[in-house]
Amino acid sequence: MPEANISLYHRSVNGIASIIDIHGELTAFAEKPLIDTYTAACTPQTRAILLNFSGLQYMNSSGVGLIVTLVIRANSQKQCMMAYGLSEHYQHIFRLTRLTDAIQIFPGEREAVRALRTLPGVVTPKSRFQGRFLQGRK
Amino acid sequence: MAPFLQRFLSRKRTKRAGTKKRVQPGHVVASPASQSVSPPGDSASNDTDGWQMIQSYRVPSVLGNERLAMSYVAEALKSFHLTRRRLDQLGTAVAEATMNAMEHGNHYNPEIPVILQVFSANQAIAVRISDKGGSSQLLAPEHYETPDIEAKLAELQSPRGWGLFLIQNMVDEMHVRSDAENHSVELVMRLEGTTHTDQNA
């Protein structure tokens, strides 16, 4: 049975947002690691989820479905969802599928983090990162 | 949207989550803006209507092997110097069609390979992905549901079901052929000029 070829890392941004770093392949095999990472990344204070696709090597239609699942969960938690680091090709796919209606796309982490300031009631002191590593590969 | 596409597309609720849909044979699913290029034709033929087979591959029907199919096609088309964008688009379409072939046609039986054939003509390239599904695996067009992000986010549709949609939007034309035993999807991409895939990007 093929294994998930994905590595996921989550880190906190000022306690109000979490970045999920995605490395590898976003396919059907990535479902459990991705959902587990999202769950671990969320605290009662989490207002936004930032998906870092800089390390994404491949995403298929199942991966798109996983992103939709994440958005559904984030919406239920009243969390804003952002993404950055997408290649031109995957930005195109996000636009085609209208995922861009639900997820704001930024060129890089700096711009995405800066956009957190637009969340109502957010004050952004100097960022501190606390990382946890979850691997989808045995 | 072209009337013939409207016949295929409906907003019925999906009956099962995660179901991949296959289009009935003979239906040309193409961009409304495109002018159809005659597909390569019968799998046994070569040099039909200017098409010449560049390469043929056998891809074992194993989960994850769609990546292999992508790499084969990229290798076969090296000399055509496709732009990065076009190559990525074709790669995605090939991967999705191959996944469908492996799952629905060959039921992930590693003993039954997906046949990948790459063709070139004067102004276009084509990739044919064939499996042993035949017409028995097909749904009538009205059962194919266009993925709708709003419906999916409202959980009225399964979050999955993007495969055929991606194929249609990544290549200039898609042709489906089937008989009692075999099923083929042909993906056509023009080499020059403005196409709907460039316009959509």
Interface residues (C-beta under 8 A of the other chain):
Chain A: M1 P2 T27 F29 Y58 N60 S61 S62 V64 G65 L66 V68 T69 V71 I72 N75 S87 E88 H89 H92 I93 L96 T97 R98 L99 D101 A102
Chain B: G18 V62 L63 G64 E66 R67 R84 R85 D88 Q89 T92 A95 E96 M99 P147 I149 E150 K152 L153 E155 S158 P159 R160 G161 W162 G163 F165 L166 N169 N200 A201
